[in-house]
Amino acid sequence: MSIVVPIDRMSILVTVLFSVFVFKERLSAKAWTGLALLTAGSVGMAFLG
């Protein structure tokens, strides 16, 4: 598998964190959990995939 796919998925993480810190968006626990799962999956794909 290409390394590009996990890196592309990390753009979602960057976008969400940008909105939290710059625009002071508030995320629910459900959204934080989803973000953590997305990050874990992307990292797993990058290193194990």
Beta strands, then each sheet from edge to edge (+ up, - down):
end
